[in-house]
Amino acid sequence: VIPPEEALHGLKESPEEPRSSEVAARHAEDIAEAILAASARDSIEGQLVWIGSEEVLLYVLFLLRDAGRRGFLSFLETFRWGEREGMRLDVTHYNTLISMYRRVGNYDSALRVADAMRSATPPVQPNLLTFNKLIDCCAKLSLPHDAEAFYLALKKQRLKPDYYTFSALIMAVADTSPETAIDAYNLMLEEGIAPTAPHYSALLLGQDSLDSCLEVFEEMRLQGVRPNRYVYSILIHRFALEREWLDVERLYDEAMERGIETDVVFFGSALNAFSKAGHWHAFLGVLRDMKASGEQGSTIFYNIAMQGLEHGEQEGAVRDDPSSAEPGVLPMSTGAIDAGYVRGDEVAPSAG
């Protein structure tokens, strides 16, 4: 239903920006710009010799990291150049390396940075941000036991976990069992960390039944936490799996009445559920809500809408003669597509 990283939406890692003088920052920006513009390895190395210090190196790495995939290979070459030059790389340099690997989805390599830190001369001690990033990588790779090991290492080092630590940990251990995810949640409460909606999103993803999801949802209400769009999306999906269509509609209406921040994931969950239910009136209502929110759909929504309309025609819910429509079913006649509910490869923003 929801990519794991989306469930953590709203949780931001502690910023770790380089502390550089204005002169060093401008110098690093010039070097990074030249590196990104270079097309050959030799020309990249020609720019690296101007770095000159660990401070400038760190700032260059941050700038290359922020360039994403475009700067990936240049980032690695720059980092390795710093190692070859014997620069004293600290935990911030290594955290930036982990971040770069995560940004391009290379989570295995990100985890191996922990070994590189241990084998550095002298060894580099990880900080909380390091462990948070590594636990998150474990969640992406479905490595619950590794995530638990990093958490124990964090505690052994006498670092205090934060809300991001537990979001990633809950997500990682959910693959083991729902009970393990709840244990991680209870650890968070013992640490005195107030849970947020993204924590409950991660916890819900780890549940294996509708009943256990409802227990988590009730706990969320008791804690006074306002559900976000991901919580509603997961619950709508769960109720749809159990064919509890009235509850699907109730949750969707509740979310809209609360004025939650919506997105394509939320609308997609509702469209999919109402399509399976053959609830075409509600189905078109979601398309209207989507249009009103300004959310732009993609090919997936066009496909869902087309499947829904075709299925509705087969079931007799969509008729050429509006007067022959069954009570409670929105007549769509020549309908929804020509009228602009769905157009081209996206949900039309001009839908009526």
C-alpha positions in Angstrom: 0.0 0.0 0.0 2.7 2.5 1.1 6.4 2.4 0.5 8.1 2.2 3.9 9.9 5.5 3.5 6.5 7.2 2.9 5.2 5.9 6.3 8.0 8.0 7.9 6.8 11.2 6.2 7.0 14.1 8.6 10.0 12.7 10.6 13.2 14.5 9.8 16.7 13.6 10.8 18.7 16.0 12.9 20.4 18.3 10.5 24.2 17.9 10.2 25.4 20.7 8.0 29.1 21.4 7.6 30.5 24.3 9.7 32.6 26.2 7.3 33.8 29.8 7.0 32.3 31.9 4.3 35.5 31.8 2.3 35.7 28.0 2.6 32.1 27.6 1.6 32.5 29.7 -1.5 35.7 27.8 -2.4 33.9 24.5 -1.9 31.0 25.6 -4.1 33.3 26.5 -6.9 35.0 23.1 -6.7 31.8 21.2 -6.5 30.4 23.1 -9.5 33.5 22.3 -11.5 33.4 18.6 -10.5 29.8 18.3 -11.6 30.6 19.9 -14.9 33.5 17.6 -15.6 33.0 14.7 -17.8 36.3 12.8 -17.5 37.9 11.3 -14.4 41.2 13.1 -14.9 39.4 16.5 -15.0 37.7 15.6 -11.7 41.0 14.8 -10.1 42.3 18.0 -11.4 39.7 19.9 -9.3 40.2 17.7 -6.2 43.7 19.0 -5.6 42.2 22.4 -4.8 40.3 21.1 -1.8 43.1 21.4 0.6 41.4 20.7 3.9 39.0 18.4 5.7 36.7 21.4 6.1 36.4 22.1 2.4 36.2 18.4 1.6 33.2 18.0 3.8 31.4 20.9 2.2 32.2 19.6 -1.3 30.8 16.2 -0.3 27.5 17.8 1.0 27.1 19.7 -2.3 27.8 16.6 -4.4 25.4 14.6 -2.2 22.6 17.1 -2.7 23.1 16.7 -6.5 21.7 13.1 -6.1 22.4 10.6 -8.8 24.1 13.2 -11.0 26.8 13.6 -8.4 27.0 10.0 -7.2 30.2 8.8 -9.0 31.9 12.2 -8.4 31.0 11.9 -4.7 32.6 8.5 -4.4 35.7 9.6 -6.2 36.0 12.7 -4.0 35.6 10.7 -0.8 38.2 8.1 -1.9 40.5 10.9 -2.9 40.2 12.3 0.7 41.1 8.8 2.1 44.1 8.4 -0.3 45.4 11.9 0.7 45.4 10.9 4.4 42.8 13.4 5.4 41.3 12.8 8.9 37.8 12.0 8.0 35.4 12.3 11.0 31.9 10.9 11.7 30.3 13.7 9.6 32.2 12.7 6.5 31.1 9.1 7.0 27.5 10.1 7.7 27.5 12.0 4.4 28.7 8.9 2.6 25.9 6.8 4.2 23.4 9.5 3.1 24.7 9.4 -0.5 24.3 5.7 -0.7 20.8 5.9 0.7 19.7 8.6 -1.7 20.5 6.3 -4.7 19.0 3.3 -3.0 22.3 1.5 -2.4 21.5 0.3 1.1 23.9 -2.6 1.2 26.9 -0.3 0.6 25.5 2.2 3.2 25.6 -0.6 5.8 29.2 -1.4 4.9 30.2 2.1 5.8 29.9 1.0 9.4 32.7 -1.5 8.8 34.8 1.2 7.1 34.4 3.4 10.2 35.6 0.6 12.5 38.6 -0.1 10.3 39.7 3.5 9.9 42.9 4.7 11.5 42.0 5.8 14.1 38.6 4.2 14.3 35.7 6.6 13.8 33.0 6.5 16.5 29.4 6.6 15.1 27.0 9.1 16.5 23.2 9.0 16.8 22.7 10.1 13.3 24.9 7.3 12.0 22.8 4.7 13.9 19.5 6.2 12.7 20.7 6.0 9.1 21.9 2.4 9.5 18.7 1.2 11.2 16.7 2.9 8.4 18.8 0.9 5.8 18.1 -2.3 7.7 14.4 -1.4 7.4 14.7 -0.9 3.6 16.5 -4.3 3.3 14.3 -6.2 5.7 17.1 -7.0 8.1 15.3 -6.9 11.5 18.1 -8.6 13.5 20.8 -6.2 12.1 18.5 -3.3 13.1 18.2 -4.6 16.6 22.0 -5.1 16.8 22.6 -1.4 15.7 20.0 -0.3 18.4 21.9 -2.3 21.1 25.2 -0.8 19.9 23.6 2.6 20.2 22.6 2.0 23.7 26.0 0.4 24.6 27.6 3.7 23.4 25.3 5.5 25.9 23.6 7.5 23.1 19.9 8.4 23.7 17.6 7.3 20.8 15.2 9.8 19.4 11.9 9.7 17.6 13.6 8.9 14.2 15.5 6.0 15.8 12.2 4.3 16.8 10.4 5.0 13.5 13.1 3.2 11.6 13.4 0.4 14.3 9.6 -0.2 14.3 9.7 -0.4 10.5 12.7 -2.8 10.5 11.5 -5.3 13.1 7.9 -5.4 11.8 9.1 -8.1 9.4 9.8 -10.4 12.4 6.3 -10.2 13.9 3.7 -7.7 15.0 4.6 -8.4 18.6 8.2 -7.4 17.9 7.1 -4.1 16.4 4.9 -3.4 19.5 7.9 -4.2 21.7 9.9 -1.5 19.9 7.0 0.9 20.4 6.9 0.1 24.1 10.7 0.7 24.2 10.1 4.2 22.8 7.5 4.9 25.5 10.0 3.8 28.1 12.5 6.2 26.7 10.0 9.0 27.3 9.5 9.7 23.6 6.0 10.8 22.6 4.8 8.9 19.6 3.7 10.7 16.4 1.5 9.7 13.5 4.5 8.4 11.4 5.3 6.0 14.3 1.8 4.6 14.1 2.1 4.4 10.3 5.1 2.2 10.8 3.5 0.2 13.5 0.3 -0.4 11.4 2.4 -1.7 8.5 3.7 -4.4 10.8 0.3 -5.7 11.8 -1.1 -8.9 10.3 -4.8 -8.6 10.9 -7.5 -6.0 10.9 -8.1 -6.5 14.7 -4.5 -5.7 15.5 -4.6 -2.6 13.3 -7.7 -1.4 15.1 -5.9 -1.9 18.5 -3.1 0.2 17.2 -5.6 2.8 16.0 -7.3 2.9 19.4 -3.9 3.3 21.1 -3.2 6.2 18.8 -6.5 7.9 19.8 -5.8 7.3 23.5 -2.4 9.0 23.1 -4.2 12.0 21.5 -2.3 11.7 18.2 -4.0 13.0 15.1 -4.0 10.4 12.3 -2.3 11.4 9.1 -3.0 10.4 5.5 -0.8 7.3 5.7 -2.7 6.0 8.8 -6.0 6.4 7.0 -4.6 4.8 3.8 -3.4 1.7 5.6 -6.7 1.3 7.5 -8.8 1.8 4.3 -6.7 -0.9 2.7 -7.2 -3.2 5.6 -10.9 -2.8 5.7 -11.1 -3.3 2.0 -9.2 -6.6 2.3 -12.0 -7.7 4.8 -14.7 -6.3 2.5 -15.9 -4.0 5.2 -17.1 -1.4 2.7 -19.1 0.8 5.1 -16.0 1.2 7.3 -14.0 2.1 4.2 -16.5 4.9 3.4 -16.6 6.0 7.0 -12.8 6.3 7.3 -12.6 8.1 4.0 -15.3 10.6 5.0 -13.7 11.1 8.4 -10.3 11.8 6.8 -11.8 14.4 4.5 -13.9 16.0 7.2 -10.7 16.3 9.4 -9.1 18.2 6.5 -6.0 16.0 6.5 -3.2 16.7 4.0 -4.0 14.3 1.1 -1.8 12.8 -1.6 -1.9 10.3 -4.4 -1.3 7.4 -2.0 -4.4 8.3 0.1 -6.7 8.8 -2.9 -5.3 5.6 -4.6 -6.2 3.5 -1.5 -9.8 4.8 -1.6 -10.1 4.5 -5.4 -8.9 0.9 -5.2 -11.3 0.0 -2.4 -14.4 1.6 -3.9 -13.6 0.0 -7.3 -13.5 -3.5 -5.7 -16.7 -2.7 -3.8 -18.5 -1.6 -7.0 -19.3 1.6 -5.2 -19.2 3.8 -8.2 -20.9 6.9 -6.6 -18.2 7.0 -4.0 -15.5 6.1 -6.6 -16.4 9.2 -8.6 -16.6 11.2 -5.4 -13.0 10.4 -4.8 -12.0 11.6 -8.2 -13.8 14.9 -7.6 -12.1 15.3 -4.2 -8.8 14.6 -5.9 -9.5 17.3 -8.5 -10.6 19.7 -5.8 -7.3 19.1 -3.9 -5.2 19.9 -6.9 -3.6 16.5 -6.8 -2.4 15.3 -10.1 -2.8 11.6 -10.8 -0.6 9.5 -13.0 -1.0 6.4 -15.2 -1.9 4.2 -12.2 -5.0 6.3 -11.4 -6.1 6.2 -15.1 -5.7 2.4 -15.0 -7.7 2.1 -11.7 -10.4 4.4 -13.0 -10.7 2.6 -16.3 -10.8 -0.8 -14.6 -13.5 0.6 -12.2 -15.6 2.0 -15.0 -15.3 -1.2 -17.1 -16.2 -3.3 -14.1 -19.2 -1.1 -13.4 -20.4 -1.4 -16.9 -20.2 -5.2 -16.6 -22.2 -5.1 -13.4 -24.8 -2.8 -14.8 -23.8 0.1 -12.6 -22.8 2.2 -15.6 -25.5 2.7 -18.1 -26.0 4.6 -21.3 -29.4 5.7 -20.1 -29.1 7.7 -16.9 -32.7 7.2 -16.1 -32.2 3.4 -15.9 -29.5 3.6 -13.2 -30.1 1.7 -10.0 -31.0 3.8 -6.9 -27.9 5.0 -5.1 -25.7 4.6 -8.1 -24.4 7.7 -9.9 -25.5 7.5 -13.6 -22.4 7.9 -15.8 -23.8 7.4 -19.3 -21.4 8.6 -21.9 -20.0 9.4 -19.0 -17.1 10.0 -16.8 -14.3 9.9 -19.3 -15.8 12.3 -21.9 -17.0 14.6 -19.1 -13.5 14.9 -17.8 -13.4 12.7 -14.8 -10.5 10.9 -16.3 -8.6 12.1 -19.3 -5.4 11.0 -21.0 -3.0 9.3 -18.6 -4.0 11.2 -15.5 -6.9 12.2 -13.4 -8.0 15.4 -15.1 -7.7 18.5 -13.1 -10.7 20.0 -14.8 -13.0 17.1 -13.7 -16.5 18.4 -12.9 
